[in-house]
Amino acid sequence: MNNEMMTEVVWWIPTFLTLLGIALGYASRSKLEQAMGDSAKSKSQTIIEKAKYDAEMIRKEARLQERDTVIKAREEFEKENASRRKELSALEERLTRREVNIDRRHELLEEKEKNIEAQFNRTEKIKSSVKQKENALERAIQQEMDKIEEVANLSEEEARRRLLKNLKANLKGDYSNLIRHTINDAKAKSEKEARKIITLAIERYSAEQVNDVTTSSVDLPSDDMKGRIIGRDGRNIRSIEAVTGCSILVDETPEVVVVSCFDPLRREIARRTLERLLADGRIQPAKIEEIATKVKNEVNEAIREAGEEAIYDLKLQGISPELVKTLGRLKFRTSYSQNVLKHSIEMGHIMGMMAAELNLDQDLAKRIGLLHDIGKAMDHAVEGSHAMIGANFLKKHGEDQVVINAIASHHEEVEGQSVYASLASAADAITAARPGARSQTTDLYLKRLEKLESVAKKFKGVTECYAIQAGRELRVMVEPAKIDDNEALQMARNISKQIHEHVNYPGKVKVTVIRETRCTEYAT
């Protein structure tokens, strides 16, 4: 019994303890949950209050930004409104001024209308008065005619016929004198006008003239080059002469070789060939032929460019390439020491000016003047005068008949058929005969040389000066005690500058200042 009771007691104790633990755990859990709930409620309340505070701050900040935006918009609107008010005010002022001007114009127009109306009324009155006077005059004339018929017992036609017959008889001599006087006056005026036109053309055209010669000089860097140009047994100089067709003159003139030939084209080729050989330094027959061939091609290109420049200078068009090339050959052709291409360009300008004075075709006149001596580019290969050679050549290339006739007749070999032929003859005579065109007189030549020497004599330290080589070189001797080497160099530059500014000369003038010191002693 006791054991059973003990067993039951023992079994109920764990159960009771378990239930007691459960009860205690539930009670503690309830308290813990309640404590945690209270803490969560306080935290949530804090978060809610903070959120409300943040929301209020955001709301206030948004209101401030909105207020700033409104203020800025209002300020911009006021600025824009002020500028528009200024524009409207300026526009209103302009409109006001325009209204004032319109009112003034309107007043002026009204005054002009009144003046015109008054003038019209006066004109009508004058017309009416003139009409009345005309009627009165006609009546008076008729009355006089009636009286004449009554006195002379002649009709009006008979009286007029007799009067004209008497007038013709009386005026016959006066009429002849009048015709003679008119013809003489017309001749005098035409000669005067022709002289005026020619004078104006000469005065308006001004071109430099350079007289070509039959020789060209080539400067050498030293006299040692003369031996290289001649070559062993004269091979080099013979090769140059054979290739170019020119004579090469090597004399005692220091540092100069002379190229001589009657043909300016061949002389130019030889001169350029020599200059190229001197620059290259290799002077031998093979190199001479190579450089001469290149120079010939370059000269042919220069001929074409010269023809194009002449045509451009006169502003002409429609000239065939073959004519351009033939025209450019005149650059290396001279006539009476005058360059033919320059002469042709000058004649083209003068003919154009004369044609302008006579109200003729200026382009046609310039074309005739430029092409009038084109036959001189071929007269060495074709028989005949250069005028007829040029006319036939232009005819083959389709030039106008007026141009062909004017060129053929400019030396009166054929009869001129237009006024352009007369202009061509006159212009050709003018360009050939005017001072400085073809040759200079001895007096002018000597004066130029004297002036060259007088320029150098003005400098201090100059003892002697000589113009040599036809005025192409001026040699000046100075005192070595007064002028040193640097001053001699500066003097050469100053003299050349003075010559350039104060002396008219063809080509170039070489100025050489010589400073030489000589010491002499005698042994006795």
Backbone hydrogen bonds, N-H to C=O, Kabsch-Sander energy under -0.5 kcal/mol:
donor,donor_aa,acceptor,acceptor_aa,energy
5,M,1,M,-2.3
6,M,2,N,-2.5
7,T,3,N,-2.6
8,E,4,E,-2.5
9,V,5,M,-2.5
10,V,6,M,-3.1
11,W,7,T,-2.0
12,W,8,E,-2.5
13,I,9,V,-1.7
15,T,11,W,-1.1
16,F,12,W,-2.6
17,L,13,I,-2.8
18,T,14,P,-2.7
19,L,15,T,-2.8
20,L,16,F,-3.2
21,G,17,L,-2.8
22,I,18,T,-2.6
23,A,19,L,-2.8
24,L,20,L,-3.1
25,G,21,G,-3.0
26,Y,22,I,-2.7
27,A,23,A,-2.5
28,S,24,L,-2.9
29,R,25,G,-2.6
30,S,26,Y,-2.4
31,K,27,A,-2.2
32,L,28,S,-2.7
33,E,29,R,-3.1
34,Q,30,S,-2.4
35,A,31,K,-2.7
36,M,32,L,-2.9
37,G,33,E,-2.6
38,D,34,Q,-2.5
39,S,35,A,-2.3
40,A,36,M,-2.6
41,K,37,G,-2.6
42,S,38,D,-2.2
43,K,39,S,-2.4
44,S,40,A,-3.0
45,Q,41,K,-2.4
46,T,42,S,-2.3
47,I,43,K,-2.8
48,I,44,S,-2.7
49,E,45,Q,-2.5
50,K,46,T,-2.6
51,A,47,I,-2.9
52,K,48,I,-2.7
53,Y,49,E,-2.4
54,D,50,K,-3.2
55,A,51,A,-2.8
56,E,52,K,-2.2
57,M,53,Y,-2.5
58,I,54,D,-2.8
59,R,55,A,-2.5
60,K,56,E,-2.6
61,E,57,M,-2.9
62,A,58,I,-2.7
63,R,59,R,-2.2
64,L,60,K,-2.4
65,Q,61,E,-2.7
66,E,62,A,-2.6
67,R,63,R,-2.4
68,D,64,L,-2.7
69,T,65,Q,-2.6
70,V,66,E,-2.4
71,I,67,R,-2.4
72,K,68,D,-2.9
73,A,69,T,-2.7
74,R,70,V,-2.3
75,E,71,I,-2.6
76,E,72,K,-2.9
77,F,73,A,-2.5
78,E,74,R,-2.5
79,K,75,E,-2.7
80,E,76,E,-2.9
81,N,77,F,-2.7
82,A,78,E,-2.4
83,S,79,K,-2.7
84,R,80,E,-2.5
85,R,81,N,-2.2
86,K,82,A,-2.3
87,E,83,S,-2.7
88,L,84,R,-2.8
89,S,85,R,-2.4
90,A,86,K,-2.9
91,L,87,E,-3.0
92,E,88,L,-2.6
93,E,89,S,-2.2
94,R,90,A,-2.6
95,L,91,L,-2.7
96,T,92,E,-2.3
97,R,93,E,-2.8
98,R,94,R,-2.9
99,E,95,L,-2.5
100,V,96,T,-2.4
101,N,97,R,-3.0
102,I,98,R,-3.1
103,D,99,E,-2.6
104,R,100,V,-2.5
105,R,101,N,-3.0
106,H,102,I,-2.7
107,E,103,D,-2.3
108,L,104,R,-2.8
109,L,105,R,-3.1
110,E,106,H,-2.3
111,E,107,E,-2.4
112,K,108,L,-3.0
113,E,109,L,-2.8
114,K,110,E,-2.3
115,N,111,E,-2.7
116,I,112,K,-3.2
117,E,113,E,-2.7
118,A,114,K,-2.6
119,Q,115,N,-3.0
120,F,116,I,-3.0
121,N,117,E,-2.3
122,R,118,A,-2.4
123,T,119,Q,-2.8
124,E,120,F,-2.6
125,K,121,N,-2.2
126,I,122,R,-2.6
127,K,123,T,-3.1
128,S,124,E,-2.5
129,S,125,K,-2.3
130,V,126,I,-3.1
131,K,127,K,-2.6
132,Q,128,S,-2.0
133,K,129,S,-2.4
134,E,130,V,-2.7
135,N,131,K,-2.4
136,A,132,Q,-2.3
137,L,133,K,-2.6
138,E,134,E,-2.7
139,R,135,N,-2.2
140,A,136,A,-2.2
141,I,137,L,-2.7
142,Q,138,E,-2.6
143,Q,139,R,-2.2
144,E,140,A,-2.3
145,M,141,I,-2.7
146,D,142,Q,-2.4
147,K,143,Q,-2.1
148,I,144,E,-2.5
149,E,145,M,-2.6
150,E,146,D,-2.1
151,V,147,K,-2.4
152,A,148,I,-3.3
153,N,149,E,-1.7
159,A,155,S,-2.1
160,R,156,E,-2.2
161,R,157,E,-2.4
162,R,158,E,-2.1
163,L,159,A,-2.2
164,L,160,R,-2.4
165,K,161,R,-2.0
166,N,162,R,-2.3
167,L,163,L,-2.3
168,K,164,L,-2.6
169,A,165,K,-2.1
170,N,166,N,-2.3
171,L,167,L,-2.7
172,K,168,K,-0.9
174,D,170,N,-0.5
175,Y,171,L,-2.9
176,S,172,K,-2.0
177,N,173,G,-2.4
178,L,174,D,-2.5
179,I,175,Y,-2.3
180,R,176,S,-2.6
181,H,177,N,-2.8
182,T,178,L,-2.4
183,I,179,I,-2.5
184,N,180,R,-2.5
185,D,181,H,-2.6
186,A,182,T,-2.5
187,K,183,I,-2.5
188,A,184,N,-2.6
189,K,185,D,-2.8
190,S,186,A,-2.8
191,E,187,K,-2.8
192,K,188,A,-2.6
193,E,189,K,-3.0
194,A,190,S,-2.6
195,R,191,E,-2.6
196,K,192,K,-2.3
197,I,193,E,-2.6
198,I,194,A,-2.6
199,T,195,R,-2.7
200,L,196,K,-2.7
201,A,197,I,-2.3
202,I,198,I,-2.3
203,E,199,T,-2.7
204,R,200,L,-2.7
205,Y,201,A,-1.5
206,S,204,R,-0.5
211,N,209,Q,-0.5
212,D,210,V,-0.6
212,D,337,S,-0.9
216,S,259,V,-2.6
218,V,257,V,-3.0
220,L,255,E,-2.3
225,M,222,S,-1.3
226,K,223,D,-1.3
227,G,223,D,-0.6
227,G,224,D,-0.6
228,R,224,D,-1.0
229,I,225,M,-2.3
230,I,226,K,-2.3
231,G,227,G,-2.6
234,G,231,G,-1.7
235,R,232,R,-1.7
236,N,230,I,-0.7
237,I,230,I,-1.4
238,R,234,G,-1.8
239,S,235,R,-2.2
240,I,236,N,-2.5
241,E,237,I,-2.3
242,A,238,R,-2.3
243,V,239,S,-2.4
244,T,240,I,-2.5
245,G,241,E,-2.0
247,S,260,S,-2.8
249,L,247,S,-0.6
249,L,258,V,-3.5
250,V,248,I,-0.7
251,D,249,L,-0.6
256,V,253,T,-1.1
257,V,218,V,-2.2
258,V,249,L,-2.4
259,V,216,S,-3.8
260,S,247,S,-3.0
260,S,258,V,-0.5
261,C,214,T,-2.4
265,L,332,F,-0.7
267,R,263,D,-2.3
268,E,264,P,-2.2
269,I,265,L,-2.1
270,A,266,R,-2.4
271,R,267,R,-2.4
272,R,268,E,-2.5
273,T,269,I,-2.3
274,L,270,A,-2.5
275,E,271,R,-2.3
276,R,272,R,-2.4
277,L,273,T,-2.5
278,L,274,L,-2.5
279,A,275,E,-2.1
280,D,276,R,-2.6
281,G,277,L,-2.9
283,I,281,G,-1.0
284,Q,282,R,-0.7
288,I,284,Q,-2.6
289,E,285,P,-2.2
290,E,286,A,-2.1
291,I,287,K,-2.6
292,A,288,I,-2.5
293,T,289,E,-2.1
294,K,290,E,-1.8
295,V,291,I,-2.7
296,K,292,A,-2.3
297,N,293,T,-1.8
298,E,294,K,-2.3
299,V,295,V,-2.8
300,N,296,K,-2.3
301,E,297,N,-2.0
302,A,298,E,-2.4
303,I,299,V,-2.3
304,R,300,N,-2.0
305,E,301,E,-2.4
306,A,302,A,-2.4
307,G,303,I,-2.1
308,E,304,R,-2.3
309,E,305,E,-2.6
310,A,306,A,-2.1
311,I,307,G,-2.0
312,Y,308,E,-2.6
313,D,309,E,-2.6
314,L,310,A,-1.5
315,K,312,Y,-0.7
316,L,311,I,-2.1
324,V,320,S,-2.1
325,K,321,P,-2.5
326,T,322,E,-2.3
327,L,323,L,-2.7
328,G,324,V,-2.1
329,R,325,K,-1.0
330,L,327,L,-1.3
331,K,328,G,-1.7
332,F,329,R,-1.5
333,R,330,L,-1.6
335,S,338,Q,-2.4
338,Q,335,S,-1.4
340,V,333,R,-2.6
341,L,330,L,-1.3
343,H,339,N,-2.2
344,S,340,V,-2.5
345,I,341,L,-2.5
346,E,342,K,-2.6
347,M,343,H,-2.3
348,G,344,S,-2.3
349,H,345,I,-2.2
350,I,346,E,-2.4
351,M,347,M,-2.8
352,G,348,G,-2.1
353,M,349,H,-2.2
354,M,350,I,-2.5
355,A,351,M,-2.5
356,A,352,G,-1.9
357,E,353,M,-1.9
358,L,354,M,-1.4
359,N,356,A,-1.0
360,L,355,A,-3.2
362,Q,360,L,-0.7
365,A,361,D,-1.8
366,K,362,Q,-2.8
367,R,363,D,-2.3
368,I,364,L,-2.1
369,G,365,A,-2.4
370,L,366,K,-2.6
371,L,367,R,-2.0
372,H,368,I,-1.0
374,I,371,L,-1.6
376,K,373,D,-1.9
377,A,374,I,-1.4
378,M,375,G,-1.7
379,D,375,G,-1.1
381,A,378,M,-1.9
382,V,378,M,-1.7
389,I,385,S,-2.6
390,G,386,H,-2.5
391,A,387,A,-2.1
392,N,388,M,-2.6
393,F,389,I,-2.3
394,L,390,G,-2.4
395,K,391,A,-2.0
396,K,392,N,-1.8
397,H,393,F,-0.9
398,G,395,K,-1.4
399,E,394,L,-2.2
404,I,400,D,-2.2
405,N,401,Q,-2.7
406,A,402,V,-2.2
407,I,403,V,-2.1
408,A,404,I,-2.4
409,S,405,N,-1.8
410,H,407,I,-0.7
412,E,409,S,-2.2
413,E,408,A,-0.5
421,A,418,S,-0.7
422,S,418,S,-1.0
423,L,419,V,-2.1
424,A,420,Y,-2.2
425,S,421,A,-2.0
426,A,422,S,-2.3
427,A,423,L,-2.9
428,D,424,A,-2.3
429,A,425,S,-2.0
430,I,426,A,-2.1
431,T,427,A,-2.6
432,A,428,D,-1.6
433,A,429,A,-1.9
434,R,430,I,-2.1
436,G,439,S,-0.6
437,A,434,R,-2.0
445,Y,441,T,-2.0
446,L,442,T,-2.7
447,K,443,D,-2.5
448,R,444,L,-2.0
449,L,445,Y,-1.8
450,E,446,L,-2.6
451,K,447,K,-2.3
452,L,448,R,-2.0
453,E,449,L,-2.1
454,S,450,E,-2.5
455,V,451,K,-1.8
456,A,452,L,-1.3
457,K,453,E,-1.9
458,K,454,S,-0.8
458,K,455,V,-0.6
459,F,456,A,-1.5
462,V,459,F,-1.2
463,T,477,M,-2.9
464,E,477,M,-1.2
466,Y,475,R,-2.6
468,I,466,Y,-0.7
468,I,473,E,-2.8
472,R,468,I,-0.6
472,R,469,Q,-1.5
473,E,468,I,-2.0
474,L,510,K,-3.6
475,R,466,Y,-2.8
476,V,474,L,-0.5
476,V,512,T,-3.3
477,M,464,E,-3.3
478,V,514,I,-2.0
479,E,461,G,-2.3
482,K,479,E,-0.9
483,I,479,E,-2.1
488,A,484,D,-2.1
489,L,485,D,-2.1
490,Q,486,N,-2.2
491,M,487,E,-2.4
492,A,488,A,-2.1
493,R,489,L,-1.6
494,N,490,Q,-2.4
495,I,491,M,-2.9
496,S,492,A,-2.1
497,K,493,R,-2.0
498,Q,494,N,-2.4
499,I,495,I,-2.5
500,H,496,S,-2.2
501,E,497,K,-1.8
502,H,498,Q,-2.2
503,V,499,I,-2.1
505,Y,503,V,-0.5
510,K,472,R,-3.3
510,K,508,K,-0.5
511,V,509,V,-0.5
512,T,474,L,-3.0
512,T,510,K,-0.6
513,V,511,V,-0.5
514,I,476,V,-3.7
514,I,512,T,-0.6
515,R,513,V,-0.6
516,E,478,V,-0.5
516,E,514,I,-0.6
518,R,516,E,-0.5
524,T,522,Y,-0.6
